[in-house]
Amino acid sequence: MHLEGTVDATTLLILAERHGVEPPAPSVEAVDEWYKFDGFPMFLERYFAVLALLRDPEDFALIAERYMHTAHAQGVVHLEYHVSATGHVVENNQEWASIHDGIVEGCQRAAAATGMTWGLIPDNSPHLSAADCARAMDQVFAHNLDHVVAIGMGGPADNWWTDDFASIYAKARSLGIPGVSHAAEHGGPAEVIFAIENFEAVRIQHGIGVMSDPVAVAVLVDNAIPCDVCPGSNLALHAVDSPESHPLPQMLDAGIIVTLGTDDPPMFQTNLLDDYRRAWDWCDLDEASIRELARNSIDASFATTADKRRWLADLA
């Protein structure tokens, strides 16, 4: 999930009051209604409105800590936050060091209370130029990397083809940091091929547009590259027209490694258990298959080998 997309209505109102800003709606119920939108452009308006409320390290600590407790209540043992690093640095004129340190503080507080583990995935924002993203990611690379488990790429992929984001990923790899990437959420299978070939992405966020190209499917299957699929998000953003048209069953049948995620849960009126329920309902899965999805999420994570072994033993 995206850290910024975990801000529920209560937290949004706390942030707005903290900074003396008029919230987009006056009550929890009204903010929940404001979060109901029609399509990707309206979603982005709300997403960027939330980003504008995240100003101080304690803001980032607050949202990181609150959502870890929410996730823990749903049975989550390990969490990886995508963070809009380049958006905060380039568009909101913030310093990555203070953002990072705030998130780490909040995660450490929640981890002490829950026993969860966690990691950070600073994301590039592809609506920005690669040069701007590179300058922002240089701040990431120059700061504490102990908690950075990967770098990522948001969507959509409009300027991937003409701008040099690959060099950012190459620099990350030189520091021992792998790359992941959004791809084929609203776009087609060419995005998946591009992300794997140019970014050396080891995990794909969404990937649901891949099924129209057997070659792209084979690349995912043959290289055991997982896709983090977010059914509730896909419905909310009209990446699919209906539950019946979601390709999750076909992805599983094709042998693609699928994990389930929530993307931006309060904005999409979903949670992780809801998305597991969708997989159960849409794919006619049995208990063993649901367990396999959970196993995939552990295997595909950037958690330590020792932790993975422990969780997989518990799952078995």
VEXPATOR-393240 format. One record per residue (C-alpha): y, z, x; residue in three letters. Coordinates in steps of 0.05 Angstrom, whole numbers, plus 32768, in hexadecimal, padded with zeros to 4 digits. Each point is the difference from the previous one (the first is absolute). Example, Ala and Ser with C-alpha at 12.3 -4.5 7.8 and 13.67 -1.06 7.14 Angstrom:
REM residues 2
c2=7FA6 | c3=809C | c1=80F6 | residuo=Ala
c2=8045 | c3=7FF3 | c1=801B | residuo=Ser
***
This chain:
REM residues 316
c2=8000 | c3=8000 | c1=8000 | residuo=Met
c2=8049 | c3=7FF9 | c1=8012 | residuo=His
c2=8021 | c3=8043 | c1=8010 | residuo=Leu
c2=803F | c3=7FEC | c1=7FDB | residuo=Glu
c2=7FD7 | c3=7FE9 | c1=7FC5 | residuo=Gly
c2=7FE3 | c3=8046 | c1=7FF6 | residuo=Thr
c2=8043 | c3=801C | c1=7FE7 | residuo=Val
c2=7FF2 | c3=8017 | c1=7FB9 | residuo=Asp
c2=8035 | c3=800E | c1=7FCC | residuo=Ala
c2=8006 | c3=804A | c1=8010 | residuo=Thr
c2=8009 | c3=7FF2 | c1=804A | residuo=Thr
c2=8032 | c3=7FC9 | c1=7FF3 | residuo=Leu
c2=802B | c3=8030 | c1=7FD8 | residuo=Leu
c2=7FFB | c3=8034 | c1=8037 | residuo=Ile
c2=8018 | c3=7FCD | c1=8033 | residuo=Leu
c2=8039 | c3=7FE8 | c1=7FD4 | residuo=Ala
c2=8019 | c3=8047 | c1=7FF4 | residuo=Glu
c2=7FF9 | c3=8010 | c1=804A | residuo=Arg
c2=802F | c3=7FC7 | c1=8013 | residuo=His
c2=8030 | c3=8004 | c1=7FC5 | residuo=Gly
c2=7FEB | c3=7FBC | c1=7FE7 | residuo=Val
c2=7FFA | c3=7FED | c1=7FB7 | residuo=Glu
c2=7FB7 | c3=7FF1 | c1=7FF4 | residuo=Pro
c2=7FEA | c3=7FBF | c1=7FDE | residuo=Pro
c2=7FEB | c3=8029 | c1=7FC4 | residuo=Ala
c2=8010 | c3=8048 | c1=7FEC | residuo=Pro
c2=7FBC | c3=801F | c1=7FF4 | residuo=Ser
c2=7FB8 | c3=7FFD | c1=8018 | residuo=Val
c2=7FEC | c3=7FDB | c1=7FC1 | residuo=Glu
c2=803A | c3=7FCF | c1=8007 | residuo=Ala
c2=7FF0 | c3=7FF2 | c1=804A | residuo=Val
c2=7FB8 | c3=7FF3 | c1=7FEC | residuo=Asp
c2=801A | c3=7FCD | c1=7FCF | residuo=Glu
c2=802E | c3=7FE2 | c1=8035 | residuo=Trp
c2=7FC3 | c3=7FF8 | c1=802C | residuo=Tyr
c2=7FE2 | c3=7FD2 | c1=7FCB | residuo=Lys
c2=8016 | c3=7FBB | c1=8016 | residuo=Phe
c2=7FEE | c3=7FB8 | c1=7FF5 | residuo=Asp
c2=7FED | c3=7FDB | c1=8040 | residuo=Gly
c2=800B | c3=8003 | c1=804A | residuo=Phe
c2=804D | c3=7FF8 | c1=8002 | residuo=Pro
c2=800B | c3=803B | c1=7FD1 | residuo=Met
c2=7FCF | c3=8029 | c1=8029 | residuo=Phe
c2=8027 | c3=7FF1 | c1=8040 | residuo=Leu
c2=8041 | c3=8017 | c1=7FDF | residuo=Glu
c2=7FE0 | c3=8043 | c1=7FF2 | residuo=Arg
c2=7FDE | c3=8004 | c1=8043 | residuo=Tyr
c2=8041 | c3=7FF5 | c1=8026 | residuo=Phe
c2=8023 | c3=8033 | c1=7FD2 | residuo=Ala
c2=7FCD | c3=8034 | c1=8017 | residuo=Val
c2=800A | c3=7FEC | c1=8049 | residuo=Leu
c2=804B | c3=800D | c1=7FF8 | residuo=Ala
c2=7FF1 | c3=8048 | c1=7FED | residuo=Leu
c2=7FD9 | c3=800E | c1=8040 | residuo=Leu
c2=8035 | c3=8015 | c1=8031 | residuo=Arg
c2=7FED | c3=803E | c1=8027 | residuo=Asp
c2=7FC1 | c3=8015 | c1=8025 | residuo=Pro
c2=7FF2 | c3=8034 | c1=7FCA | residuo=Glu
c2=8001 | c3=7FCA | c1=7FCB | residuo=Asp
c2=7FC7 | c3=7FDD | c1=8024 | residuo=Phe
c2=7FDD | c3=8042 | c1=800B | residuo=Ala
c2=8005 | c3=8011 | c1=7FB6 | residuo=Leu
c2=7FE1 | c3=7FBF | c1=7FE7 | residuo=Ile
c2=7FCA | c3=7FFF | c1=8035 | residuo=Ala
c2=7FEB | c3=8047 | c1=7FF1 | residuo=Glu
c2=8003 | c3=7FF9 | c1=7FB4 | residuo=Arg
c2=7FD4 | c3=7FC3 | c1=7FFD | residuo=Tyr
c2=7FCC | c3=801B | c1=8030 | residuo=Met
c2=7FF5 | c3=8039 | c1=7FD0 | residuo=His
c2=7FFB | c3=7FCE | c1=7FC7 | residuo=Thr
c2=7FCD | c3=7FD8 | c1=8026 | residuo=Ala
c2=7FD8 | c3=803D | c1=8014 | residuo=His
c2=7FFA | c3=8013 | c1=7FB7 | residuo=Ala
c2=7FDE | c3=7FBD | c1=7FF4 | residuo=Gln
c2=7FCC | c3=800C | c1=8037 | residuo=Gly
c2=8023 | c3=7FDB | c1=8039 | residuo=Val
c2=7FED | c3=8018 | c1=8046 | residuo=Val
c2=8029 | c3=7FCF | c1=802A | residuo=His
c2=8040 | c3=7FDD | c1=7FF1 | residuo=Leu
c2=8027 | c3=7FC8 | c1=8023 | residuo=Glu
c2=8049 | c3=7FF7 | c1=7FED | residuo=Tyr
c2=801F | c3=7FBB | c1=8006 | residuo=His
c2=8049 | c3=800E | c1=8011 | residuo=Val
c2=8038 | c3=7FCD | c1=7FF8 | residuo=Ser
c2=8017 | c3=800C | c1=8047 | residuo=Ala
c2=8028 | c3=7FC0 | c1=8008 | residuo=Thr
c2=8021 | c3=8008 | c1=7FBC | residuo=Gly
c2=8018 | c3=8046 | c1=800F | residuo=His
c2=8019 | c3=7FEE | c1=8046 | residuo=Val
c2=801F | c3=7FBB | c1=7FF2 | residuo=Val
c2=8018 | c3=8006 | c1=7FB8 | residuo=Glu
c2=800F | c3=804B | c1=7FFB | residuo=Asn
c2=8018 | c3=8008 | c1=8048 | residuo=Asn
c2=7FD2 | c3=803A | c1=800F | residuo=Gln
c2=7FDC | c3=8015 | c1=803F | residuo=Glu
c2=7FB4 | c3=7FFC | c1=8001 | residuo=Trp
c2=7FFA | c3=8040 | c1=8029 | residuo=Ala
c2=801D | c3=802B | c1=7FC9 | residuo=Ser
c2=7FD9 | c3=7FDC | c1=7FCA | residuo=Ile
c2=7FBF | c3=8008 | c1=8026 | residuo=His
c2=800C | c3=8049 | c1=8010 | residuo=Asp
c2=800F | c3=8010 | c1=7FB8 | residuo=Gly
c2=7FC1 | c3=7FDD | c1=7FE8 | residuo=Ile
c2=7FD6 | c3=8023 | c1=8035 | residuo=Val
c2=801C | c3=8044 | c1=7FEC | residuo=Glu
c2=7FEF | c3=7FF5 | c1=7FB7 | residuo=Gly
c2=7FBA | c3=7FE5 | c1=8010 | residuo=Cys
c2=7FF2 | c3=803A | c1=802E | residuo=Gln
c2=8014 | c3=8032 | c1=7FCB | residuo=Arg
c2=7FD3 | c3=7FDF | c1=7FCD | residuo=Ala
c2=7FC7 | c3=7FF8 | c1=8031 | residuo=Ala
c2=8002 | c3=804A | c1=8010 | residuo=Ala
c2=7FF9 | c3=8010 | c1=7FB6 | residuo=Ala
c2=7FCC | c3=7FCB | c1=7FEE | residuo=Thr
c2=7FD8 | c3=7FF0 | c1=803E | residuo=Gly
c2=8010 | c3=7FB6 | c1=7FF8 | residuo=Met
c2=800B | c3=7FD0 | c1=803A | residuo=Thr
c2=8034 | c3=7FCA | c1=8000 | residuo=Trp
c2=8021 | c3=7FC8 | c1=8027 | residuo=Gly
c2=803E | c3=7FD3 | c1=7FFC | residuo=Leu
c2=8005 | c3=7FB5 | c1=7FFB | residuo=Ile
c2=8048 | c3=7FEA | c1=800E | residuo=Pro
c2=800B | c3=7FBE | c1=7FDB | residuo=Asp
c2=8028 | c3=7FC3 | c1=800F | residuo=Asn
c2=8028 | c3=7FE6 | c1=7FC4 | residuo=Ser
c2=7FF8 | c3=7FB5 | c1=7FFF | residuo=Pro
c2=8040 | c3=7FF4 | c1=7FD8 | residuo=His
c2=8023 | c3=8014 | c1=8041 | residuo=Leu
c2=8002 | c3=7FD4 | c1=803D | residuo=Ser
c2=7FCB | c3=800A | c1=8035 | residuo=Ala
c2=8037 | c3=800F | c1=8033 | residuo=Ala
c2=801B | c3=8039 | c1=7FD4 | residuo=Asp
c2=7FB9 | c3=801A | c1=7FF4 | residuo=Cys
c2=7FF2 | c3=7FFD | c1=804B | residuo=Ala
c2=803D | c3=802B | c1=8010 | residuo=Arg
c2=7FEC | c3=8032 | c1=7FCC | residuo=Ala
c2=7FB7 | c3=8002 | c1=8017 | residuo=Met
c2=8018 | c3=800B | c1=8047 | residuo=Asp
c2=8019 | c3=8044 | c1=7FE6 | residuo=Gln
c2=7FBA | c3=800C | c1=7FE5 | residuo=Val
c2=7FDF | c3=7FEE | c1=8042 | residuo=Phe
c2=8031 | c3=802A | c1=8028 | residuo=Ala
c2=7FF3 | c3=8040 | c1=7FD8 | residuo=His
c2=7FC3 | c3=802D | c1=7FF7 | residuo=Asn
c2=7FC4 | c3=7FD3 | c1=7FF2 | residuo=Leu
c2=7FCD | c3=8038 | c1=7FF6 | residuo=Asp
c2=8000 | c3=7FF7 | c1=7FB5 | residuo=His
c2=800A | c3=7FB4 | c1=7FFC | residuo=Val
c2=7FBB | c3=7FE3 | c1=7FF0 | residuo=Val
c2=8016 | c3=7FB8 | c1=7FF5 | residuo=Ala
c2=803C | c3=7FD4 | c1=7FF1 | residuo=Ile
c2=8004 | c3=7FD8 | c1=7FC1 | residuo=Gly
c2=8023 | c3=7FC7 | c1=7FDC | residuo=Met
c2=801A | c3=8004 | c1=7FBA | residuo=Gly
c2=8002 | c3=7FC7 | c1=7FCF | residuo=Gly
c2=8010 | c3=7FCC | c1=7FEA | residuo=Pro
c2=7FF4 | c3=7FD1 | c1=803A | residuo=Ala
c2=8039 | c3=7FCE | c1=7FF6 | residuo=Asp
c2=8018 | c3=7FFD | c1=8048 | residuo=Asn
c2=7FBF | c3=800E | c1=8026 | residuo=Trp
c2=7FF8 | c3=7FB6 | c1=800D | residuo=Trp
c2=8043 | c3=7FF5 | c1=8022 | residuo=Thr
c2=8010 | c3=8043 | c1=8022 | residuo=Asp
c2=7FDF | c3=8023 | c1=803B | residuo=Asp
c2=7FE1 | c3=8040 | c1=7FE6 | residuo=Phe
c2=7FC2 | c3=7FF5 | c1=802A | residuo=Ala
c2=8024 | c3=8019 | c1=803E | residuo=Ser
c2=800B | c3=8043 | c1=7FDE | residuo=Ile
c2=7FB6 | c3=8007 | c1=7FF4 | residuo=Tyr
c2=7FF1 | c3=7FEB | c1=8047 | residuo=Ala
c2=802D | c3=8037 | c1=801B | residuo=Lys
c2=7FDD | c3=8032 | c1=7FD3 | residuo=Ala
c2=7FBC | c3=7FEB | c1=8019 | residuo=Arg
c2=8019 | c3=8008 | c1=8048 | residuo=Ser
c2=800C | c3=8049 | c1=7FEE | residuo=Leu
c2=7FBB | c3=8007 | c1=7FE1 | residuo=Gly
c2=8019 | c3=7FFB | c1=7FB8 | residuo=Ile
c2=7FDA | c3=7FD2 | c1=7FD1 | residuo=Pro
c2=8020 | c3=7FD7 | c1=7FC9 | residuo=Gly
c2=7FF5 | c3=7FF9 | c1=7FB5 | residuo=Val
c2=8024 | c3=7FD3 | c1=7FCF | residuo=Ser
c2=800F | c3=7FF4 | c1=7FB7 | residuo=His
c2=7FE5 | c3=7FBB | c1=7FEF | residuo=Ala
c2=7FEA | c3=7FD8 | c1=7FC2 | residuo=Ala
c2=801D | c3=8032 | c1=7FD0 | residuo=Glu
c2=8029 | c3=7FCD | c1=7FDA | residuo=His
c2=7FF3 | c3=7FC8 | c1=8032 | residuo=Gly
c2=7FC3 | c3=7FD8 | c1=8013 | residuo=Gly
c2=7FC8 | c3=8004 | c1=8033 | residuo=Pro
c2=802A | c3=7FDF | c1=8036 | residuo=Ala
c2=8025 | c3=8042 | c1=8007 | residuo=Glu
c2=7FBF | c3=8024 | c1=8011 | residuo=Val
c2=7FED | c3=7FCC | c1=8035 | residuo=Ile
c2=8046 | c3=8003 | c1=801D | residuo=Phe
c2=8001 | c3=804C | c1=8004 | residuo=Ala
c2=7FBD | c3=8002 | c1=8023 | residuo=Ile
c2=800F | c3=7FC8 | c1=8030 | residuo=Glu
c2=8048 | c3=8010 | c1=8011 | residuo=Asn
c2=8004 | c3=804C | c1=7FF6 | residuo=Phe
c2=7FB7 | c3=800F | c1=8011 | residuo=Glu
c2=7FFF | c3=802A | c1=7FC1 | residuo=Ala
c2=7FC4 | c3=802D | c1=7FFC | residuo=Val
c2=800B | c3=8012 | c1=7FB7 | residuo=Arg
c2=8021 | c3=7FDA | c1=7FC8 | residuo=Ile
c2=8029 | c3=8021 | c1=7FC9 | residuo=Gln
c2=7FED | c3=7FE1 | c1=7FBD | residuo=His
c2=7FE0 | c3=7FBD | c1=8013 | residuo=Gly
c2=7FF1 | c3=7FF0 | c1=7FB7 | residuo=Ile
c2=8018 | c3=7FB7 | c1=8007 | residuo=Gly
c2=7FC9 | c3=7FF0 | c1=8032 | residuo=Val
c2=7FC9 | c3=7FEC | c1=7FCF | residuo=Met
c2=8018 | c3=7FB9 | c1=7FF7 | residuo=Ser
c2=7FED | c3=7FEE | c1=8048 | residuo=Asp
c2=7FB8 | c3=800B | c1=8018 | residuo=Pro
c2=8017 | c3=7FF8 | c1=8048 | residuo=Val
c2=8031 | c3=803A | c1=7FFA | residuo=Ala
c2=7FCB | c3=802A | c1=7FDD | residuo=Val
c2=7FD0 | c3=7FF1 | c1=8039 | residuo=Ala
c2=8034 | c3=8016 | c1=8034 | residuo=Val
c2=8006 | c3=8043 | c1=7FDD | residuo=Leu
c2=7FB5 | c3=8009 | c1=7FF8 | residuo=Val
c2=7FEB | c3=7FE6 | c1=8045 | residuo=Asp
c2=8033 | c3=802C | c1=8023 | residuo=Asn
c2=7FF5 | c3=803D | c1=7FD4 | residuo=Ala
c2=804B | c3=8003 | c1=7FF0 | residuo=Ile
c2=800B | c3=802F | c1=7FC4 | residuo=Pro
c2=8030 | c3=7FF3 | c1=7FC7 | residuo=Cys
c2=8026 | c3=803A | c1=7FE2 | residuo=Asp
c2=8000 | c3=7FED | c1=7FB6 | residuo=Val
c2=802F | c3=8022 | c1=7FCF | residuo=Cys
c2=7FEB | c3=7FED | c1=7FB9 | residuo=Pro
c2=8036 | c3=8027 | c1=7FDC | residuo=Gly
c2=8037 | c3=7FE3 | c1=802B | residuo=Ser
c2=7FE5 | c3=7FBA | c1=7FF7 | residuo=Asn
c2=8005 | c3=8007 | c1=7FB5 | residuo=Leu
c2=8045 | c3=8020 | c1=8002 | residuo=Ala
c2=801D | c3=7FCA | c1=802D | residuo=Leu
c2=7FDE | c3=7FC6 | c1=7FDB | residuo=His
c2=7FD8 | c3=7FED | c1=803D | residuo=Ala
c2=7FC9 | c3=7FF8 | c1=7FCD | residuo=Val
c2=8009 | c3=7FF0 | c1=7FB6 | residuo=Asp
c2=7FCC | c3=8031 | c1=7FE5 | residuo=Ser
c2=7FC7 | c3=802D | c1=8015 | residuo=Pro
c2=7FD0 | c3=7FC8 | c1=7FEF | residuo=Glu
c2=8022 | c3=7FD1 | c1=8032 | residuo=Ser
c2=8001 | c3=8031 | c1=803A | residuo=His
c2=7FD4 | c3=7FE6 | c1=8039 | residuo=Pro
c2=7FE5 | c3=8044 | c1=8015 | residuo=Leu
c2=7FB9 | c3=7FF1 | c1=7FE5 | residuo=Pro
c2=7FFF | c3=7FBD | c1=8024 | residuo=Gln
c2=8019 | c3=8020 | c1=8041 | residuo=Met
c2=7FC8 | c3=8033 | c1=7FFD | residuo=Leu
c2=7FCC | c3=7FCB | c1=7FEF | residuo=Asp
c2=8018 | c3=7FD6 | c1=803B | residuo=Ala
c2=7FF4 | c3=8039 | c1=8030 | residuo=Gly
c2=8048 | c3=8010 | c1=8010 | residuo=Ile
c2=800A | c3=8048 | c1=8016 | residuo=Ile
c2=802D | c3=801D | c1=7FCA | residuo=Val
c2=8025 | c3=8042 | c1=8001 | residuo=Thr
c2=8028 | c3=8019 | c1=7FC4 | residuo=Leu
c2=8048 | c3=8016 | c1=8005 | residuo=Gly
c2=803B | c3=8010 | c1=7FD3 | residuo=Thr
c2=803A | c3=7FDC | c1=8024 | residuo=Asp
c2=803A | c3=8024 | c1=7FDD | residuo=Asp
c2=7FDD | c3=802E | c1=7FCE | residuo=Pro
c2=8038 | c3=801F | c1=7FD5 | residuo=Pro
c2=8025 | c3=7FBE | c1=7FFC | residuo=Met
c2=7FC1 | c3=7FDF | c1=7FE5 | residuo=Phe
c2=7FEB | c3=803B | c1=7FD4 | residuo=Gln
c2=7FBF | c3=8007 | c1=8025 | residuo=Thr
c2=7FDA | c3=802C | c1=8030 | residuo=Asn
c2=7FC3 | c3=7FF8 | c1=802C | residuo=Leu
c2=7FCF | c3=8019 | c1=7FCC | residuo=Leu
c2=801D | c3=7FCF | c1=7FCE | residuo=Asp
c2=7FF4 | c3=7FC7 | c1=8030 | residuo=Asp
c2=7FB8 | c3=8016 | c1=800C | residuo=Tyr
c2=7FF8 | c3=8001 | c1=7FB5 | residuo=Arg
c2=801A | c3=7FB9 | c1=7FFD | residuo=Arg
c2=7FCD | c3=7FEB | c1=8034 | residuo=Ala
c2=7FCA | c3=8022 | c1=7FD7 | residuo=Trp
c2=8016 | c3=7FDE | c1=7FBF | residuo=Asp
c2=8011 | c3=7FBB | c1=801B | residuo=Trp
c2=7FC5 | c3=7FF6 | c1=802D | residuo=Cys
c2=7FC9 | c3=8024 | c1=7FD9 | residuo=Asp
c2=7FF1 | c3=802A | c1=803D | residuo=Leu
c2=7FCC | c3=8036 | c1=8005 | residuo=Asp
c2=8009 | c3=8042 | c1=8024 | residuo=Glu
c2=7FE4 | c3=7FE5 | c1=8041 | residuo=Ala
c2=8033 | c3=7FC8 | c1=8000 | residuo=Ser
c2=8039 | c3=8030 | c1=7FF3 | residuo=Ile
c2=7FE7 | c3=8029 | c1=803B | residuo=Arg
c2=7FFF | c3=7FC1 | c1=802A | residuo=Glu
c2=804A | c3=7FF5 | c1=7FF1 | residuo=Leu
c2=800E | c3=8047 | c1=8017 | residuo=Ala
c2=7FD6 | c3=7FF4 | c1=803E | residuo=Arg
c2=8027 | c3=7FC1 | c1=800F | residuo=Asn
c2=8041 | c3=8026 | c1=7FFD | residuo=Ser
c2=7FE7 | c3=8031 | c1=8034 | residuo=Ile
c2=7FE2 | c3=7FCA | c1=802E | residuo=Asp
c2=803F | c3=7FD5 | c1=7FFC | residuo=Ala
c2=8030 | c3=8039 | c1=800D | residuo=Ser
c2=801F | c3=8011 | c1=8043 | residuo=Phe
c2=7FE4 | c3=8046 | c1=7FFE | residuo=Ala
c2=7FDA | c3=801C | c1=803B | residuo=Thr
c2=7FB7 | c3=7FEF | c1=8008 | residuo=Thr
c2=7FED | c3=804A | c1=7FFA | residuo=Ala
c2=8026 | c3=8008 | c1=7FBF | residuo=Asp
c2=7FE1 | c3=7FC0 | c1=7FE4 | residuo=Lys
c2=7FBA | c3=8018 | c1=8010 | residuo=Arg
c2=800E | c3=8043 | c1=7FDD | residuo=Arg
c2=801C | c3=7FE0 | c1=7FC2 | residuo=Trp
c2=7FC9 | c3=7FCB | c1=7FFC | residuo=Leu
c2=7FCC | c3=8037 | c1=8005 | residuo=Ala
c2=8022 | c3=8026 | c1=7FC7 | residuo=Asp
c2=8002 | c3=7FC0 | c1=7FD7 | residuo=Leu
c2=7FB6 | c3=7FF3 | c1=800C | residuo=Ala
***
